[in-house]
Amino acid sequence: MVTRGSYELFYWPSIQGRGEFVRLALEAAGAPYVDVARLPAEQGGGVKVLTALLAETSGGGPFFAPPLLRQGTVTLSQTGAILQYLGPRLGLCPEDEASRVKANHLQLTVSDFLVEVHDAHHPIASSLYYDDQKPEASRRADLFVTNRIPKYLGYFERVLESNAAAGGRHAVGAALSYVDLSFFQLMSGVGYAFPRALARMTGKLPLLVALHESVAAVPAVAAYLASPRRIPFNEHGIFRHYPELDP
Amino acid sequence: MVTRGSYELFYWPSIQGRGEFVRLALEAAGAPYVDVARLPAEQGGGVKVLTALLAETSGGGPFFAPPLLRQGTVTLSQTGAILQYLGPRLGLCPEDEASRVKANHLQLTVSDFLVEVHDAHHPIASSLYYDDQKPEASRRADLFVTNRIPKYLGYFERVLESNAAAGGRHAVGAALSYVDLSFFQLMSGVGYAFPRALARMTGKLPLLVALHESVAAVPAVAAYLASPRRIPFNEHGIFRHYPELDP
């Protein structure tokens, strides 16, 4: 874990979740940061530090939910807002307004997709266990796999196709951006949670498949993915592998 | 309907939906705009113009879903991104970065709440009718009304409380912002869809109740709400009044 730095990330310490999109940006850029809730309490870490910051009103809060990012006196919440803030600062988004606007709407659409991924296994309520909503999850996941995954991933494929300046290799501009990292994470997550469904559609998603491989090969990303800082996918996060939901 | 102007809004013509948050900002600011899909086809309007623009790649697209806002060569999608862009331009957000960041995370939390409002009546799929998912909707709405509405509205109430500079009368800064307009719309919508639930909790939401009244009394907003440009709430939008979901 990086122990000192100008950025402090506050997110649940045991899942990738939405925080992973921020972790990937910080890691890909080699930015110094602290993943605060993963530090021991003796070092100023732990979940209580996170939940206390949610109620903080001095830096733009109170906040509804993590992830939170703090830099100096500025605290941000909402994954899309955090990445929009970090993008130009980390060299992960072109600085012109048209590119920033485009990256932002793409990232917010990634966020929309994530809600649907989560609700495929929790269609009734986050406050209930999966076991308490299995029939509903089965019904929702069936339509999610059939209609929604192809709709979202097909859209992101078209985004890559349409970015001719980058030869289809990047979502925004001609170089790696936080949107590419987010597309990588979506492909990783769908591949973990719905491997059979993804295998059936990869033939139609050549640019996303290639992007997933090229991002994983970026040295800083590869180093991160191989490190203990990368929390493995598990059945407490957004992407969960329940085989019965991926027939 | 305003027929000429520098802003063009593209949204479903028969519902308030997410487009309403953009309409309210344009109307409150007295900005000239065209609500394109509501114009007749002979005047360049209609839904087909909207759906064609979704596929457009020259101005930042393709786009996943409306609302879309076009100004000159820039096209934006995603409600939060559109409002972030419009805010300072319409005088509906302070220009300093801290205020813009705060307004943005609040608006993205409004967007998260809207997804949950929608899914209270459509927990299985948007592609199915409500009648085809009534048992699931009943189960989800029960928990939504009990847990989620109080959690979100309680949070927005705390946001107002914590903005001491505005005496609790505004969400960001000391004047009307697009976040205030969005809080107004949420209170209107919850009051339409879940009147009994809202009545039970208004005693704990004095600042939101007062904000709802004060925004409705802003002359430009009052004129808009009384005009045919304000589409009435109905059972095709996000906020739907199904009495069985509001026992």
Interface residues (C-beta under 8 A of the other chain):
Chain A: T57 G60 G61 P62 F63 F64 A65 V74 L76 S77 Q78 G80 A81 Q84 Y85 E97 A98 V101 K102 N104 H105 L108 T109 S111 D112 V115 D119 P123 I124 A125 S127 L128 E136 R139 R140 L143 F144 N147 R148 Y152 Y155 R158 V159 S162
Chain B: T57 G60 G61 P62 F63 F64 A65 V74 L76 S77 Q78 G80 A81 Q84 Y85 E97 A98 V101 K102 N104 H105 L108 T109 S111 D112 V115 D119 P123 I124 A125 S127 L128 E136 R139 R140 L143 F144 N147 R148 Y152 Y155 R158 V159 S162
